[in-house]
C-alpha cells in the first residue's frame, strides 16, 4: 500500500544515483514511506501531481483546515541542512514561508506558490534580473543566524584547492584567468561578511505567489557577503553582451561596493571551475566569459 501513494520519478532516481550513490538509492527507496509518514503527521492530503528536481520531491498538498501547501522531501546534505533556519529567519519576507519542518530528514512543509509562474519564463531577461536583484536586496538585509555555513570557510577551502587545480587546466589563458579569480578572492577572504545569503537565486528559483508577485525558493544558505549572490543571475539565461549590464544593475539595486562584488563574483567563477576540474569536465565557456568580463 505504501508504494502506491507516490511514484518516484525516474529522473530523480537517476540524479540521486549519479550524485549520491548508495545514499541516494536509499533516499529514493524511502520516499514512499516518508510520504506516508508526513501526510499523517502533518494531516495532509495530496492535491495534484508531484514536482521534482535533482535533490527533492515536492508534493502539492492540502492541510486539514483546507490551506494549500507543498511537502518537500529532500536528500539531506550540507547544502540543504540550513534551509529551514534560513526560511524561518526570513519568515516569508521575500521567500517562501516555512510552515513545518523535520530535523531528522530535512522534510519541509511550505506555503504553496504557483509553480506555473516561474521567473525564467518572463521574456524580458533584464526585467527578470531586476526581480532577482530586488529579492536579493531584501534577503541579504538580514544578519545570518548562528549555525549556518560560513563563506569565509568556503573561500579558504577554494584557495587551498586552487594551486593544484590550476595545474590541471591545459589552456594558458584559462589558467591565468582562474589564477586571477583566486587572487581576487584572496583580497576579500579576510572579510567574508555576515549577511544571510540564498546562494542559488537563479530564475527557476523564483516563483509567483498570491501575496507577492515573486518569492524565492530553495535556498542553500550561507553567512557571508552579498556580492557572492550575483553569479547565478549572470550565468542563467546567459547572454554574453549583458554580463556587464546585469552586474552593474544588481550592484546598484543591492547598494554593493563594486570592487568587493566583483571579487566575490570571480570567486564563484573559481568555485565552478574547481567543480569542473574535480569532475573531469572542461571549463564552462560561459563562466570563463563572465570571468573575463569582470576581470577587465
TIMI-30362 format. One record per residue: residue in three letters; x, y, z of N, C-alpha, C, O in turn. Coordinates in steps of 0.2 Angstrom, whole numbers, plus 5000, padded with zeros to 4 digits. Each point is the difference from the previous one (the first is absolute). Last residue first. Example, Ala and Ser with C-alpha at 12.3 -4.5 7.8 and 13.67 -1.06 7.14 Angstrom:
2
Ser506449895035500450065001499650055003500350065001 Ala499949664999499650065000500450065000500549995003 
END
This chain:
296
Unk519152124917500250064996500649994996500250054997 Unk498449815020500750015001500250074996500450045003 Unk497449884994500150035006500750015002500250055003 Unk499349844977499750065000500150045006500150065000 Unk500749724998500450054996499750075000500350055000 Unk498549775011500750025003500450054996500250055003 Unk497849864988499850045006500750035003500150065002 Unk500149784981499950074998499850055005500150055000 Unk500349725006500650044998499950074997500350045001 Unk497849825004500450025006500650044999500250055003 Unk498749854978499650065003500350025006500150065001 Unk500849754989500250064996499650065003500350065000 Unk500549735015499450024996500250074997500250045003 Unk501549755002499750065003499550034996500050004994 Unk500449745005500350064998499750065003499450005002 Unk500649765011499750044995500450064997500450025004 Unk499949815015500349994994499750034994500049974994 Unk499650055031499649964996500249984993499749964997 Unk501550205017499949945004499649944997500149945000 Unk500150274989500749975000499949935004500249954998 Unk497950205002500249974994500649964999500049944998 Unk499650185022499549944999500149974994500049944999 Unk501250255004500349955005499549944999500249945000 Unk499150254989500649974997500349955004500149944997 Unk498250195013499749954994500649974996499949944998 Unk500750215019499649955003499849954995500149945000 Unk500850264993500549965002499749945003500249944999 Unk498450234995500349974994500549955002500149944997 Unk499050185020499549954997500349974994499949944999 Unk501350235010500149955004499549944998500149945001 Unk499850274989500549964997500249945004500249954998 Unk498250195011499749974994500649964996499949954997 Unk500750185022499649945002499749974994499949945000 Unk501350264996500549945002499649945002500249954999 Unk498550244994500449974995500549945002500049954997 Unk498850185019499649964996500349964994499949954999 Unk501350215013499949945005499649954996500149945000 Unk500250274990500649965000500049945004500249954998 Unk498050205001500149974993500649965001500049944997 Unk498350125023500750024997500249964994500049945001 Unk497350085005500749975002500650044997499950044996 Unk497449975004500550055003500649975002500350025006 Unk497849884982500249985006500450055004500149995006 Unk499250064972499449995004500249985007499650025005 Unk502250014980499650065002499449995004499950035005 Unk501349794987500450035005499750075002500050025006 Unk499049864976499949965007500450045005499850005006 Unk500450084972499350015003500049965006499650045005 Unk502449944984499950065002499350015003500050045005 Unk500549754986500450025006499950075002499950005007 Unk499049944973499749965006500450025006499750015006 Unk501250074974499450045002499749975006499850035005 Unk502149874986500250065003499350035003500050035005 Unk499749774982500449995006500150075004499850005006 Unk499149964972499750035005500349995007499850025005 Unk500949894973500050074999499750045006500050065001 Unk500049694998500750035000500050085000500450035004 Unk497749805005500150044994500750045001500050045004 Unk498449745008500750044999499950044993499849974995 Unk498749915023499850044994500650044997499950064999 Unk501049865023499349984997499750044995500150075000 Unk501950005011500249944996499349974997500149984994 Unk499950225019500550014995500049944995500150004994 Unk498750005027499750044995500450024994499750024995 Unk501349855023499549964996499650044995499849984995 Unk501950135019500249964994499549964997499950004994 Unk500150155026499850034994500149954994499750004995 Unk500749995030499449984998499950024993499549974997 Unk502450085017500049934998499449984997499949944998 Unk500350285012500349994993500149934998500149994994 Unk499150075028499550004995500350004993499749974995 Unk501549925027500050074997499549994994500049954996 Unk499749885025500650034996499850074997499650035002 Unk499549715009500150075003500650034996500549975000 Unk497649854990500750015002500050065004499550045000 Unk498649774988500250065003500850005003500249945001 Unk498149974980500649965002500450055005500550024998 Unk496749984992500750035002500549955002499849945002 Unk497750064987500649965000500750035001500550004997 Unk497550174996500049935003500749975000500550034997 Unk498250235001500549964999499949935003499650005005 Unk498650194984500349975006500549954999500049974995 Unk498250234993500549954999500349995007500150045004 Unk497950104994500149974993500549954999499949954996 Unk498750065026500550054997500149974993499849944998 Unk498549965015500150065004500650044998500050065002 Unk499349744986499450055000500250065005499850054998 Unk502149834986499649995006499450045000500050054997 Unk502349854986499450055002499649975006500049945002 Unk502750004995499349984998499550065001500150045005 Unk502749894993499650055001499349994997499949994994 Unk502149885003499950005007499650065002500050025006 Unk500749944972499649945001499850005008499549975001 Unk502150194991499350024997499549945002499450015001 Unk502750025015500050004993499250014998499649995004 Unk502050005018499450044998500050014993500250064997 Unk501249835022499849964993499450044997499549964998 Unk501650115023500549964997499849984993500549994996 Unk498650155024499649944997500549954997499949945000 Unk500750235022500149994993499549944997500049955004 Unk500450235018499749944998500049994993499650044997 Unk502450115015499350004998499749934999500449954999 Unk501950135008499649975005499250004998499649995004 Unk503350034985499350035001499649965005500249945002 Unk502250054990499549964997499350025000499649984997 Unk503050105006499450035002499449974996499850034996 Unk502449895001500150025007499450035003499950015006 Unk500449934970499849945005500050025007499749975004 Unk500850174975499450015004499949955005499550005005 Unk502449994980499950075002499550025005500050045004 Unk500349754985500550005005500050085003500150015006 Unk498649934975499749975006500550015006499750025005 Unk501050044974499550055002499749975006499850045005 Unk501849834985500350065003499550055002500150035006 Unk499249774983500249995007500350065003499950015006 Unk499550014972499450005004500249985007499750035005 Unk502049984979499750065002499450005004500050045005 Unk500849764986500550025005499850075003500150025006 Unk498749894976499849975007500550025005499750015006 Unk500850074972499350035003499849975007499950045004 Unk502049874985500250075002499350035003500050035005 Unk499849764984500449995006500150075004499950015006 Unk499249994972499549985005500349995007499750025005 Unk501750034977499650055001499549995005499850045005 Unk501649784988500350055004499650065002500050025005 Unk499249724991500150064996500250065004499850015006 Unk499849775004500550004994500150064997500650024998 Unk498849915027499750034995500550014994500550035001 Unk500049875021499649954996499650044994499649974997 Unk501850135020500449964996499649954996500349974996 Unk498650175019500250044995500549964995500050014994 Unk499149905027499550004994500350044994499949984994 Unk501350025027500149934996499550004994500249974995 Unk499850235018500749994997500049934997500250004994 Unk497750065018500250044993500749984997500049984994 Unk498949965028499949954995500350034993500249964996 Unk499750175024500449945002500049954994500549974998 Unk498150225001500750025000500549945001500550004997 Unk497149965006500250014993500750024999500449984996 Unk498950005026500049944997500250004993500449964997 Unk499150245015500749975001500149934997500549994998 Unk497450125000500550034996500749975002500449994995 Unk497849935017499949984993500650034995500349974996 Unk499450105027500349935000500049974992500549974998 Unk498550245006500850015002500349934999500549994997 Unk497150045002500450014994500750005001500449984995 Unk498049885021500350064999500350014993500449954998 Unk497449905013500650004997500350074999499650054999 Unk498649935020500149994993500749994998500550025003 Unk498750025020499949944998500049984992500049954998 Unk499250295015500649955002499849934997499449985000 Unk499650234987499949975007500649955001500349984995 Unk499750254988500049925000499949985008500450025004 Unk498850224987500649975003499849925000499549985002 Unk499350194981499949975006500649965002500349974996 Unk499350134983499950065005500149975007500050045004 Unk499849834975500750015003500050065005500550015002 Unk497549934986500249945003500750025004500149975006 Unk498950204980499649985006500349955004500150005006 Unk500950054974500150065004499649995007500250025005 Unk499649824977500649995004500150065005500349995005 Unk497850024981499949955005500749995004500050005006 Unk500150154976499550035005499949945006500050025006 Unk501249924974500450055004499650025006500250015006 Unk498749854979500549965004500450055004500149995006 Unk498550104978499649975005500549965005499950015006 Unk501050094976499950055005499549975005500050025006 Unk500649854976500650025004499850045005500350005006 Unk498149964978500149945005500650015004500049995006 Unk499650174977499550005005500049955006500050015006 Unk501449974975500250065004499550015006500250025005 Unk499349824978500549985005500350055004500149995006 Unk497549974981500550055001500549985005499950005006 Unk498349854990500450014994500550055001500649994997 Unk498449855022499950074998500550014994500649995000 Unk499449805011499650014995499850074998499750014995 Unk501649925024500449984994499650014994500250004994 Unk498950035028500350064997500449984994500150054996 Unk497749825011500749995002500350064996499950024995 Unk497749875010500250074999500750005002500250025006 Unk498649784996499950024993500350074999500150024994 Unk499849895028500549974996500050014993500550004996 Unk498650135026499749984994500649974995500450044997 Unk499449945031500150054995499749984993499849945000 Unk499949995028499949984993500150064995499750055001 Unk501549905024499450034997500049984993500549994997 Unk500749845018500150074998499350024997499649974998 Unk501849835017499350014997500150084999500150045005 Unk501949764996499750075001499350004998499849974995 Unk502549855012499350014997499750075002500150025006 Unk502049865001500150064996499350024997500050044995 Unk500649785021500049984993500150064996500250004994 Unk499850025030500449944998500049984993500649984998 Unk498250215011500850015001500349944997500550004997 Unk497150114996500349945004500750005000500349994994 Unk497650215003500649964997500249955005499850005006 Unk498150204986500249945004500749984997500150004994 Unk499050204997499549985004500149955006499950015005 Unk501450194978500049935003499549995005499950045004 Unk500250134973500050005007500049925003499749964997 Unk501550184981499549965002499949995007500649995004 Unk500650234989500149934999499449965002499550035003 Unk500750214999500449994994500149934998500349984995 Unk498850055028500250074997500549994994500649995001 Unk498549835014499650024995500250064996499650024995 Unk501649895024499350005002499650034994499550045002 Unk503049935003499750054995499350015001499750054999 Unk501449795014500350075002499750054995499850055002 Unk499749724995499650035006500350075002499650045003 Unk501449854978499350014999499650035006499650055000 Unk502749875003499950064995499350024999499850065001 Unk500649745011500250065004499950074996499850055002 Unk499849744987499450025004500250065005499650045001 Unk502149874983499450034997499550025005499750065000 Unk502649845003499850065003499350034997499850065002 Unk501149734991500049995007499750075003499750005005 Unk500949944971499350005002499950015008499550025002 Unk502749964988499750054997499350015002499850065001 Unk501549755006500350075003499650064997499950045004 Unk498749744995500750014999500250075003499650035003 Unk498149784992500450045005500750014999500449955000 Unk497550024983500649965002500350055005500250054999 Unk497249984998500650014997500649965003499949985006 Unk497250094992500449945003500750004996500050004994 Unk497850185010500649994997500449945003500250015006 Unk497150094991500549965004500649994996500049974995 Unk498050235005500549964996500449965005500350035004 Unk497150104996500750005003500449964995499749974995 Unk497650145010500549974996500750015003500150055002 Unk497649945013500550054997500549964996500249955001 Unk497949965013499950024993500550054997499950024994 Unk500049865028499550065000499950034993499650044999 Unk502049785005499349985002499550055000499449994999 Unk502550034983500049985007499349995003499550014996 Unk501749944979499550045003500049995008500049945001 Unk501950034976499549975005499550055003500150064999 Unk502049884981499550055002499549965005499849954998 Unk502849984999499349984999499650065001500050025006 Unk502749924987499550055003499349984998499949994995 Unk502949915007499349994998499550055003500050005006 Unk502950014990499450005004499449984996499950014994 Unk502450024997500149985007499349995004500149985006 Unk500250094971500549955000500049975007500249945001 Unk497550154993500650024997500649955001499849945000 Unk497250084999500749985003500550034997500050034994 Unk497149945011500550034996500749985003500049975006 Unk497349924993500650025003500450044996499950004994 Unk497449995005500649964998500650035003500050065001 Unk497749985012500250004993500649974999500349965004 Unk498750065018499650044996500250014993499850054997 Unk500449805028500350014994499550044995499549985000 Unk500450035027499849954995500350034994500150064999 Unk500449965030500050024993499749954995499949945002 Unk500950095023499350004998499950034993499750055000 Unk502449905013499850074999499350004997499850064999 Unk501249735006500250045006499750074999499850035005 Unk499849814977499649995007500250045005499650035004 Unk501549994976499350014998499649995007499550045001 Unk502749914999499950075001499350024998499750055003 Unk501049724996500150025006499850085001499750025005 Unk500249874974499549985004500150035007499550025003 Unk502250024982499450034998499449995004499750045003 Unk502449855000500050065003499450044998499750045004 Unk500549754987499949995007500050075003499650025004 Unk501049974973499349985002499850005007499550025002 Unk502850024992499550054998499349985001499650045003 Unk502549834999499650025006499550054999499650025004 Unk501949904979499649945002499650025006499549975001 Unk502050194991499549994995499549945002499450015000 Unk502650045013499550055001499449994995499450015002 Unk502449844997499649995006499550065001499449985002 Unk502150044980499549944998499649995007499449984999 Unk502350185002499450024996499549954999499450015000 Unk502649935011499650045005499450034996499450005002 Unk502249874986499649965004499550045005499549985001 Unk501450174981500249935000499549965005499450014999 Unk500850244993500049985007500149925001500149985006 Unk499850154973500350045004500149985007500550025004 Unk498449854978500650034997500450045006500649995000 Unk497349915005500549954999500650034998500649985002 Unk497650165000500349985007500549944999500550005004 Unk498450084976500550055003500249985007500650025001 Unk497949844989500650004996500550055003500649985000 Unk497250015009500449945002500650004996500549985003 Unk498150194991500250015007500449945002500550015003 Unk498549974976500550055000500350015007500650015001 Unk497549854997500649974998500650054999500649985002 Unk497350055015500250014993500649974999500550005004 Unk497849905014500650045000500250014992500149964997 Unk497450005014500549974995500650055000500050054998 Unk498049915022500450044995500449964996500149945002 Unk498449965013499850075001500350054995499750044998 Unk500649715003499550034996499850075001499750034996 Unk501849835018500350014993499550034995500350034995 Unk499049905027500450065000500350024994500050064998 Unk498749745004499650065000500450065000499950054996 
END
